[in-house]
Amino acid sequence: MAHPRSAFGAPLPGGAASGPAASDPQRPLAADAAVPPPDLAGAVDESTWLDVIQKMDETYAQLVADEIALEEKNAELEQSQRFVLSLLSAMSDVLVACDAQGVIEQTNAALDELVGRDEAALHGVHITALLADEAGRAKLQRVLDTPALQRGGTVIELDLVDAQGQAVPVDFNCTARRDGRGRRVGLVFVGRPMAEIKRAYHQLHEAHEALKRTQQQLLHSEKMASLGRLVAGVAHELNNPISFVLGNVHALARYGVRLRQYLDAVHGGADAAAQARLRTSLRIDPLLADLPSLIDGTLEGAQRTADIVQGLKRFSAVDREERARVDLDAVIERAIHWVCKGTAPLFEVHWQPAAQPCWVMGHAGQLLQVLMNLIQNAYDAAAGAGAGAGAGAGAQPPQLWIQRVVDARQVTLTLRDNGPGIAPELLSRVFDPFFTTKPVGAGTGLGLSISYGIVERHGGVLQAGNAPEGGALFTLQLPSAA
């Protein structure tokens, strides 16, 4: 019968060793030490030795398990350490960890690169050695001496010495580092060099200024386009009174020559018969009768010219900030007059002003610009759809219907044309800057956008849609100032 053996290969008492373990020259000496001394062999029975060897096996198994667990913990610790180091290396912000006295214990690659020194050279150095001036050292020392920092961190700007020996401003956030008992054992400084931020801010500021200049140029371009339409109407309107005044002035000049000739004869001592003949030949009596009408006509033409110029001055005051009560009906009539006289002579506008003025609060010039844009767009849409003189005998001319509804709180103005209307997918983009359906060079795409902004500043609403009977429908609502 085989004798029992322990996990160490030792023979149990009362039997001889047999098997491979007995002949193994590399067998541990501890296995032989398990054999009891000769003087105790008779005093201890076999079951006692079995219990001892079993306990030794359990202890050995536990040691092996503990060693495996320790190796796993070490592997996890090394992995965590590598992860933390990778985070520190990946940080673009500089990081310095020091003890409570300010001695550096840990840095990251960003700081090492900035100051031109590796972590080993910085370890054990006081953090104030990184600063460029005494003012920064005093500021930092006050932070180190503050026992209770803010929970969210204390912001401090310091000048560090970079690898080239130049001062680099860094905006640091300083937080306390605590142990398991909550006691402060050190400080952590995380910061970003301000030179990069200042450079980015400078570039952003330059881009913003360039955008503002471009916006002003575009607004000026749209204003000039509106002014061009106005000037076209003004030129046509001024042509009649100026031509009338010029004709009267030429007639008055001819009359002056004849009167001077007659007066020279009178003062030259000519006899009565010669004066009578000269008076008849020079038509002095009809001339004198015609003078009052010539003078009145000249004055009327000059007054009409002055009125036109005054209307142009009111339009040019778009940027004035003063607000006053404005008769909206008068603004509508003026806008219709300028557009039709300027670029749309064949435009039929159906509009009937009320007997009483329609008062709103705002800028007459700005509201005139809005209405001229809406009326001009209505004409362009209707004429571009084939209406007008060039569309054939059966085509309808471009038309616009303007209606106004007044209540106690607001004035609602609707403008409907006989054009093709607005495509449903474009309705949400009508008031976007630079959006236009006109050909290239025919519009800036800013007219409706600027008009929308003007109406909004007046406390009103400008909406676009399509009328049930066809054509585009624009609705303008303004607060009433009755």
C-alpha positions in Angstrom: 0.0 0.0 0.0 1.3 3.4 -1.0 2.2 5.8 1.9 0.5 9.2 1.9 2.6 12.3 1.0 2.3 16.1 1.6 2.1 18.8 -1.0 5.8 19.4 -0.5 6.6 15.8 -1.5 7.6 14.7 2.0 6.8 11.1 3.1 4.4 10.7 5.9 5.6 9.1 9.1 5.6 5.4 9.2 6.4 4.8 5.5 9.4 5.0 3.2 9.6 7.5 0.4 8.8 6.1 -3.0 8.1 7.5 -6.5 9.8 10.2 -8.5 10.0 12.5 -5.5 12.1 10.0 -3.7 14.8 9.9 -6.4 14.7 13.6 -7.3 18.1 15.2 -6.4 16.5 18.7 -6.7 13.9 17.9 -4.0 13.7 20.7 -1.4 15.3 20.3 1.9 12.2 21.5 3.6 10.5 18.3 2.6 13.1 16.3 4.6 12.7 18.7 7.5 9.2 17.6 7.8 10.4 14.2 9.1 10.2 14.4 12.9 13.3 13.8 15.0 13.8 10.2 16.0 13.1 10.9 19.6 9.7 12.3 18.7 8.7 9.7 16.2 7.0 7.5 18.7 5.4 10.4 20.6 3.4 11.9 17.7 1.0 9.8 15.8 0.3 9.9 12.0 -2.9 12.1 12.1 -1.0 14.9 13.8 1.5 15.0 11.1 -1.2 15.0 8.5 -2.8 18.1 10.1 0.5 19.9 10.2 1.2 19.3 6.6 -2.3 20.3 5.6 -2.0 23.6 7.4 1.4 24.1 5.6 -0.3 23.5 2.3 -3.1 26.0 3.0 -0.5 28.6 4.1 1.5 28.0 0.9 -1.7 28.3 -1.2 -2.6 31.5 0.5 0.8 32.9 0.0 0.6 32.1 -3.7 -2.9 33.7 -4.0 -1.6 36.8 -2.1 1.4 37.1 -4.4 -0.9 36.9 -7.5 -3.2 39.5 -6.1 -0.3 41.7 -5.3 1.0 41.4 -8.9 -2.4 42.3 -10.2 -2.6 45.4 -7.9 0.9 46.4 -9.1 -0.2 46.0 -12.7 -3.3 48.2 -12.1 -1.2 50.7 -10.2 1.3 50.9 -13.1 -1.5 51.3 -15.6 -3.1 54.1 -13.5 0.3 55.8 -13.3 0.8 55.5 -17.0 -2.7 57.0 -17.6 -2.0 59.9 -15.3 1.3 60.6 -17.0 -0.3 60.4 -20.4 -2.9 63.0 -19.2 -0.2 65.3 -17.9 1.7 65.0 -21.1 -1.4 65.6 -23.2 -2.3 68.8 -21.4 -1.8 72.0 -23.3 -2.0 74.0 -20.1 1.0 74.2 -17.9 0.8 72.4 -14.5 2.9 72.7 -11.3 2.3 70.7 -8.2 4.2 71.7 -5.1 4.1 71.0 -1.4 2.8 73.4 1.3 6.1 75.3 1.3 6.1 75.8 -2.5 8.7 73.1 -3.4 8.0 71.6 -6.8 7.0 67.9 -6.7 5.4 67.4 -10.1 5.3 69.2 -13.5 3.9 68.4 -16.9 5.4 68.4 -20.4 3.8 71.8 -21.3 5.6 73.6 -18.4 8.9 71.8 -19.1 8.8 72.9 -22.7 7.9 76.5 -21.7 10.7 77.0 -19.2 13.2 74.8 -21.1 13.9 72.5 -18.2 13.0 68.8 -17.6 11.0 67.5 -14.7 14.1 66.0 -13.0 15.7 69.4 -13.0 12.6 71.1 -11.6 11.9 68.6 -8.9 12.8 70.0 -5.5 13.1 73.6 -6.8 11.0 76.3 -5.1 8.3 77.5 -7.4 9.3 81.2 -7.1 12.4 80.3 -9.0 10.3 80.1 -12.2 9.1 83.7 -11.9 10.6 86.7 -13.8 10.1 89.5 -11.3 10.0 90.3 -7.6 6.4 91.5 -7.9 5.3 88.1 -9.1 7.3 86.3 -6.3 5.6 88.5 -3.6 2.2 87.8 -5.2 2.8 84.1 -5.2 4.1 84.1 -1.7 0.9 85.6 -0.5 -1.0 82.8 -2.1 1.3 80.2 -0.4 0.8 81.9 3.0 -3.0 82.0 2.7 -4.2 79.0 4.8 -7.7 78.8 3.3 -8.0 79.3 -0.5 -11.3 79.6 -2.3 -12.9 76.2 -3.1 -13.1 77.0 -6.8 -9.5 78.1 -6.9 -7.7 81.4 -6.8 -6.8 83.1 -10.1 -3.4 84.8 -10.2 -1.4 86.1 -13.2 2.3 85.5 -13.1 5.2 86.1 -15.5 7.3 83.0 -16.0 10.8 82.9 -17.5 10.7 80.9 -20.8 13.4 78.9 -22.4 14.8 82.1 -24.2 14.9 84.0 -20.9 11.9 86.2 -21.7 8.9 86.9 -19.5 5.7 85.1 -20.5 2.4 86.1 -18.8 0.5 83.0 -17.5 -2.9 83.1 -16.0 -2.9 80.5 -13.2 -5.7 78.9 -11.2 -4.4 77.8 -7.8 -6.2 75.1 -5.8 -5.3 73.4 -2.6 -4.2 69.7 -2.6 -5.4 67.8 0.5 -4.7 64.4 2.1 -7.2 61.8 3.3 -7.9 63.8 6.5 -8.6 67.0 4.6 -5.4 68.8 5.6 -3.7 70.9 3.0 -0.5 69.3 1.9 0.3 71.3 -1.2 -0.9 73.4 -4.0 -1.7 72.8 -7.7 -1.1 75.6 -10.3 -2.8 75.1 -13.7 -2.5 77.9 -16.2 -2.4 78.9 -19.8 0.1 81.3 -21.4 -1.6 84.6 -22.0 0.4 85.4 -25.1 -1.5 82.9 -27.1 -4.8 84.1 -25.8 -3.9 87.8 -26.4 -2.8 86.9 -30.0 -6.1 85.1 -30.6 -8.0 88.0 -29.1 -6.1 90.4 -31.4 -6.9 88.3 -34.4 -10.6 88.1 -33.4 -10.7 91.9 -32.9 -9.2 92.5 -36.3 -11.7 90.1 -37.9 -14.5 91.8 -36.1 -13.4 95.3 -37.2 -13.1 94.0 -40.8 -16.6 92.6 -40.6 -17.9 95.9 -39.2 -16.3 97.8 -42.1 -17.7 95.3 -44.6 -21.1 95.6 -43.1 -21.0 99.4 -43.2 -19.9 99.3 -46.8 -22.8 96.9 -47.7 -25.3 99.1 -45.8 -23.9 102.1 -47.6 -24.2 100.3 -50.9 -27.8 99.5 -50.3 -28.5 103.0 -49.2 -26.9 104.3 -52.4 -29.1 101.9 -54.4 -32.2 103.3 -52.7 -30.9 106.8 -53.2 -30.3 106.0 -56.8 -34.0 105.0 -57.3 -34.9 108.2 -55.5 -32.6 110.4 -57.6 -34.1 108.9 -60.8 -37.5 110.1 -59.6 -36.2 113.4 -58.4 -34.4 114.0 -61.8 -37.7 113.3 -63.6 -39.7 115.5 -61.2 -37.2 118.4 -61.3 -37.1 118.4 -65.0 -40.5 120.1 -65.4 -40.2 123.0 -63.0 -36.6 123.7 -63.9 -37.5 123.7 -67.6 -40.4 126.0 -66.9 -38.2 128.4 -64.9 -35.5 128.4 -67.6 -38.1 129.2 -70.2 -39.5 132.1 -68.2 -36.0 133.4 -67.5 -35.1 133.4 -71.2 -38.4 135.2 -71.9 -37.6 137.7 -69.2 -34.1 138.3 -70.7 -35.6 139.1 -74.1 -38.2 141.4 -72.4 -35.4 143.1 -70.6 -33.5 143.9 -73.9 -36.7 145.4 -75.5 -37.4 147.4 -72.3 -33.9 148.7 -72.2 -34.1 149.7 -75.9 -37.4 151.5 -75.3 -36.1 153.3 -72.2 -33.0 154.4 -74.0 -35.2 156.1 -76.7 -37.4 157.7 -74.0 -34.4 159.1 -72.1 -32.6 160.0 -75.3 -35.1 162.7 -76.1 -37.0 161.0 -78.9 -40.3 162.7 -79.9 -43.6 161.3 -79.0 -44.3 159.9 -82.4 -41.0 158.0 -82.5 -41.7 156.7 -79.0 -45.2 155.5 -80.0 -43.8 153.7 -83.1 -41.0 152.1 -81.0 -43.5 151.1 -78.3 -45.7 149.4 -80.9 -42.8 147.7 -82.7 -41.2 146.4 -79.5 -44.7 145.3 -78.2 -44.1 147.0 -74.9 -47.7 146.9 -73.8 -48.1 143.0 -74.3 -44.7 142.6 -72.6 -45.8 144.6 -69.5 -49.0 142.6 -69.4 -47.1 139.3 -69.6 -44.5 140.2 -66.9 -46.7 139.3 -63.9 -47.5 135.8 -65.2 -43.9 135.2 -66.0 -42.8 136.2 -62.6 -45.5 134.2 -60.9 -44.7 131.1 -63.0 -41.0 131.4 -62.2 -41.8 131.7 -58.5 -44.1 128.6 -58.7 -41.4 126.6 -60.5 -38.8 127.6 -57.9 -41.2 126.7 -55.1 -41.9 123.3 -56.6 -38.1 122.7 -56.9 -37.7 123.7 -53.3 -40.4 121.2 -52.2 -38.7 118.4 -54.1 -35.4 119.2 -52.5 -37.0 119.3 -49.1 -38.5 115.8 -49.7 -35.0 114.6 -50.7 -33.6 116.1 -47.5 -36.2 114.2 -45.4 -35.1 111.0 -47.1 -31.5 111.7 -46.4 -32.1 111.9 -42.7 -32.3 108.2 -42.3 -29.8 108.0 -39.5 -31.3 110.6 -37.3 -32.4 109.3 -33.9 -35.1 111.8 -33.2 -38.6 110.4 -33.5 -41.8 112.3 -34.1 -45.3 111.8 -35.2 -45.3 110.8 -38.9 -48.3 110.8 -41.3 -48.0 107.3 -42.8 -50.3 108.2 -45.7 -48.0 111.0 -46.7 -45.0 108.7 -46.6 -46.8 106.1 -48.7 -47.8 108.7 -51.3 -44.2 110.1 -51.5 -42.8 106.5 -51.9 -45.3 105.8 -54.7 -44.4 109.1 -56.3 -40.7 108.6 -56.3 -40.8 104.9 -57.5 -43.2 105.6 -60.3 -41.5 108.7 -61.4 -38.1 107.0 -61.3 -37.8 103.4 -62.4 -41.5 102.3 -62.8 -43.4 104.7 -65.0 -45.9 101.9 -66.1 -46.6 100.7 -62.5 -50.2 100.9 -61.6 -50.5 101.4 -57.8 -54.0 101.1 -56.3 -54.0 103.3 -53.2 -56.6 105.6 -51.7 -55.5 107.7 -48.7 -58.0 108.3 -45.9 -59.5 111.7 -45.2 -57.8 111.9 -41.8 -54.0 111.5 -41.3 -52.7 108.2 -40.1 -50.2 108.9 -37.4 -47.4 106.6 -36.3 -44.3 107.3 -34.2 -40.9 107.1 -35.9 -38.6 108.5 -38.6 -40.1 109.7 -41.8 -37.0 109.0 -43.8 -36.5 105.5 -42.5 -40.2 104.6 -43.1 -39.9 106.1 -46.6 -36.9 103.8 -47.3 -38.9 100.8 -46.1 -41.9 101.6 -48.3 -39.8 102.4 -51.4 -38.1 99.0 -51.0 -41.4 97.2 -50.7 -42.9 99.1 -53.7 -39.8 98.7 -55.8 -39.6 94.9 -55.1 -43.3 94.6 -56.0 -42.7 96.2 -59.3 -39.6 94.1 -60.0 -41.5 90.9 -59.2 -44.5 91.8 -61.3 -42.5 93.1 -64.2 -40.1 90.2 -64.1 -43.0 87.7 -64.3 -43.9 89.0 -67.8 -46.3 91.8 -67.0 -45.7 95.2 -68.6 -45.3 96.6 -72.1 -42.9 93.9 -73.3 -45.2 91.0 -72.4 -47.6 91.2 -75.3 -51.0 92.8 -75.9 -52.9 90.5 -73.5 -50.5 90.8 -70.6 -51.5 92.9 -67.5 -49.3 95.7 -66.5 -47.4 95.5 -63.2 -49.9 96.3 -60.4 -49.8 96.8 -56.7 -52.7 97.0 -54.2 -52.1 98.9 -50.9 -54.6 98.7 -48.1 -54.5 100.2 -44.6 -56.4 99.2 -41.4 -56.2 101.4 -38.3 -57.3 100.5 -34.8 -56.6 101.9 -31.4 -53.2 100.2 -31.0 -51.6 99.7 -34.4 -51.7 100.4 -38.1 -51.6 97.5 -40.5 -50.5 98.0 -44.1 -50.8 95.3 -46.7 -49.0 95.4 -50.1 -50.1 92.8 -52.7 -48.6 92.6 -56.2 -49.7 90.6 -59.3 -46.3 88.8 -59.6 -45.7 85.1 -59.3 -45.5 85.2 -55.5 -42.8 83.7 -53.3 -41.8 80.1 -53.5 -42.7 78.3 -50.2 -39.2 77.0 -49.7 -37.9 80.7 -49.9 -40.4 82.3 -47.5 -38.1 81.7 -44.5 -35.2 83.3 -46.2 -36.8 86.5 -47.6 -35.4 88.7 -44.9 -31.9 87.1 -44.7 -29.0 89.4 -45.5 -27.7 89.1 -49.1 -30.5 86.8 -50.1 -32.0 87.8 -53.5 -33.7 86.1 -56.4 -32.8 88.9 -58.8 -30.0 88.4 -61.4 -26.4 89.2 -60.5 -25.9 92.9 -60.4 -29.6 93.7 -60.1 -29.8 93.8 -56.3 -27.6 93.6 -53.2 -30.0 91.3 -51.2 -30.0 93.8 -48.3 -33.2 95.9 -49.0 -35.6 93.6 -47.2 -33.1 92.8 -44.5 -32.6 96.5 -43.7 -36.3 97.2 -43.9 -37.0 94.4 -41.4 -34.5 95.9 -39.0 -36.0 99.4 -39.4 -39.5 98.2 -38.7 -38.3 96.2 -35.7 -36.6 99.3 -34.3 -39.9 101.1 -34.7 -41.6 98.4 -32.5 -43.4 97.0 -35.5 -43.5 93.7 -37.5 -42.8 93.0 -41.2 -44.0 89.7 -42.6 -43.9 88.1 -46.1 -46.3 85.6 -47.6 -48.5 84.9 -50.6 -52.0 86.2 -51.2 -54.8 83.7 -51.9 -55.6 85.4 -55.2 -51.9 85.2 -56.2 -48.9 87.4 -55.9 -46.6 88.2 -53.0 -48.2 89.8 -49.9 -46.2 91.9 -47.4 -47.8 93.0 -44.1 -46.4 95.9 -42.2 -47.6 96.6 -38.7 -46.6 99.8 -36.8 -47.7 101.1 -33.4 -50.3 103.8 -33.7 -49.6 107.3 -32.5 -53.1 108.8 -33.0 
